[in-house]
Structures are given as C-alpha cells and as structure tokens.
Amino acid sequence: MEYSIRNCEITDLPKLLILLQKHAEFEKAEFSPEGKGQGLKNALFGENPKLFCLVVAANETIVGYTSYTFDFSTWNAQTFLYMDCLFLEEETRGFGIGEILIEKLKEIGKQNNCVNIQWQTPEFNTRAIKFYNRMGAKGKDKVRFTLTL
C-alpha cells in the first residue's frame, strides 16, 4: 500500500470529519459533526494551535489520522504528549502504519522535551491494546469520567 504521512491541512477537514465519525462509531461513542469543522479549523490552524494532527494520505485522500496535544504532568512536573486519537480505515490496518504514526509521535515528543506519551483506548479494543503492548506501552486501569458543562 502506498501512502504518506503529513501534517493535516485545511483541505483535509471535510474528510477528517468523516474519519472522526467512523472513529466514534468504532468506539461506540456519540458524535455529531455539527460545528466540528469550524472548531477543528480554529484548534488546528488558529494563531495559537491547541491541537495537532498527522494524517495518512493515500490515493488523493486521507485514510487515517492521529491527533495530539501537549499537556503538563503534575506528578512528573514535566510536559507530556497526549495522543487524543489514532484511527485508520479498516482496509489500511495491518500494514505497520500505526507503528509509524507512534514513532512519529515519539520523535515529536522528544523534540518538545516531553517526558512521555499518554493515551487511552476502550477496554473492548483488544486489537489496539495488543498493538500498544507490542510497541512497549504499559496500560493502567483507570476509569475516565466526563462531566458535561
């Protein structure tokens, strides 16, 4: 499979929204695309970006993405890279693309003096958990809460 990995561009946003919807469905989460395009545009391409995104481009479209932010760990008293999402279209899985995305995030984290990369995945996503373990990541049992404002 021929593909490239690059930074997300504004022209990728319509397809990125489709991938976000597919990712949410995969994780059995609610998702509405309403207002998300502008929100993502502001977060990714505003004066002070809050979100960063790499996309997997193949055949003139994007077939996957990983998004990340930089956050601060109280316990480590250092910055860490938080991988918010990593998603690949079903037909692109199993080609080592996920591993390359993680390696790129490791490089970005090191360049930004991050102490580690953190992320989460649903317990039922056993394929991803096996992949992350194979990459050398260590899981922690925690419950994530969301409090709507």
C-alpha positions as CSV (number, residue, x, y, z in Angstrom):
1,M,0.0,0.0,0.0
2,E,1.4,3.4,-1.0
3,Y,0.8,6.2,1.5
4,S,2.4,9.2,3.0
5,I,2.2,10.8,6.5
6,R,2.0,14.5,6.7
7,N,0.6,17.3,8.8
8,C,-3.1,17.9,8.5
9,E,-4.1,20.7,6.0
10,I,-7.2,22.8,6.0
11,T,-8.4,21.0,2.8
12,D,-8.3,17.7,4.8
13,L,-11.0,18.9,7.3
14,P,-14.1,17.5,5.4
15,K,-12.6,14.0,5.2
16,L,-11.2,14.3,8.7
17,L,-14.7,14.8,10.0
18,I,-15.8,11.6,8.2
19,L,-12.9,9.7,9.9
20,L,-13.9,11.2,13.3
21,Q,-17.4,9.9,12.8
22,K,-16.1,6.4,11.9
23,H,-13.8,6.5,14.9
24,A,-16.6,7.5,17.2
25,E,-18.8,4.7,15.8
26,F,-15.9,2.2,16.3
27,E,-15.6,3.3,19.9
28,K,-19.4,3.2,20.4
29,A,-19.5,6.9,21.2
30,E,-22.0,9.6,20.3
31,F,-20.8,12.0,17.6
32,S,-22.4,14.9,15.8
33,P,-20.4,16.7,13.1
34,E,-22.3,19.9,13.7
35,G,-20.0,22.8,14.4
36,K,-16.9,20.5,14.5
37,G,-15.4,21.7,11.2
38,Q,-15.0,25.3,12.5
39,G,-13.9,24.1,15.9
40,L,-11.2,21.9,14.4
41,K,-10.2,24.7,12.0
42,N,-9.7,27.0,14.9
43,A,-7.9,24.5,17.1
44,L,-5.5,23.2,14.4
45,F,-4.9,26.3,12.3
46,G,-5.6,29.3,14.6
47,E,-3.0,31.7,15.8
48,N,-2.1,29.5,18.8
49,P,-2.9,25.9,17.8
50,K,-4.4,23.8,20.7
51,L,-4.5,20.6,18.6
52,F,-2.0,19.0,16.2
53,C,-2.8,16.3,13.7
54,L,-0.9,14.0,11.3
55,V,-2.8,12.4,8.5
56,V,-2.2,9.2,6.4
57,A,-2.7,10.2,2.8
58,A,-3.3,7.5,0.1
59,N,-4.9,7.8,-3.4
60,E,-5.5,11.6,-3.1
61,T,-7.5,11.2,0.2
62,I,-6.8,10.6,3.8
63,V,-7.3,7.2,5.3
64,G,-6.2,7.7,8.9
65,Y,-5.1,10.2,11.4
66,T,-3.6,10.8,14.8
67,S,-4.2,13.9,16.8
68,Y,-2.3,15.1,19.8
69,T,-1.9,17.9,22.3
70,F,0.8,18.9,24.8
71,D,-0.1,18.8,28.5
72,F,1.6,19.0,31.8
73,S,2.0,16.2,34.3
74,T,1.8,17.3,37.9
75,W,3.4,14.0,39.1
76,N,6.3,14.3,36.7
77,A,6.5,18.1,36.8
78,Q,7.1,17.9,33.0
79,T,5.3,18.3,29.7
80,F,3.9,15.2,28.0
81,L,2.4,14.5,24.6
82,Y,-1.2,13.3,24.8
83,M,-2.4,11.2,21.8
84,D,-6.1,12.1,21.7
85,C,-6.9,9.9,18.7
86,L,-5.4,7.3,16.4
87,F,-7.6,5.9,13.7
88,L,-7.0,4.0,10.5
89,E,-9.6,2.9,7.9
90,E,-10.2,-0.8,8.2
91,E,-8.5,-1.7,4.9
92,T,-5.4,0.2,5.9
93,R,-4.8,-1.7,9.2
94,G,-2.1,-4.4,9.4
95,F,0.4,-2.6,7.2
96,G,2.5,-1.1,10.0
97,I,1.1,2.4,9.6
98,G,0.0,2.7,13.2
99,E,3.6,1.8,14.3
100,I,5.0,4.5,12.1
101,L,2.5,7.1,13.5
102,I,3.5,6.2,17.0
103,E,7.2,6.5,16.0
104,K,6.5,10.0,14.6
105,L,4.8,11.0,17.8
106,K,7.8,9.7,19.8
107,E,10.0,12.0,17.6
108,I,7.7,15.0,18.1
109,G,7.6,14.3,21.9
110,K,11.4,14.2,22.1
111,Q,11.7,17.4,20.1
112,N,9.4,19.1,22.5
113,N,11.1,17.7,25.7
114,C,8.1,15.6,26.7
115,V,8.6,13.0,29.4
116,N,6.2,10.5,27.8
117,I,3.2,9.9,25.5
118,Q,-0.1,9.1,27.1
119,W,-3.4,8.0,25.7
120,Q,-6.4,5.7,26.3
121,T,-8.5,3.2,24.5
122,P,-11.7,1.4,25.4
123,E,-11.2,-2.0,27.2
124,F,-13.0,-3.8,24.3
125,N,-10.5,-2.6,21.7
126,T,-8.3,-5.7,22.3
127,R,-6.6,-5.4,18.9
128,A,-5.3,-1.9,19.8
129,I,-4.3,-3.0,23.3
130,K,-2.2,-5.8,21.8
131,F,-0.7,-3.4,19.4
132,Y,0.2,-0.8,22.1
133,N,1.6,-3.6,24.3
134,R,3.8,-4.8,21.4
135,M,5.0,-1.2,21.0
136,G,6.2,-1.3,24.6
137,A,3.5,0.8,26.2
138,K,2.2,0.0,29.6
139,G,-1.6,0.2,30.4
140,K,-3.1,1.5,33.7
141,D,-6.5,0.6,34.9
142,K,-8.4,3.8,35.4
143,V,-11.9,5.0,34.8
144,R,-12.3,8.1,32.7
145,F,-15.1,10.4,33.7
146,T,-16.8,13.2,31.7
147,L,-18.7,16.0,33.4
148,T,-20.8,17.9,31.0
149,L,-20.7,21.7,31.4
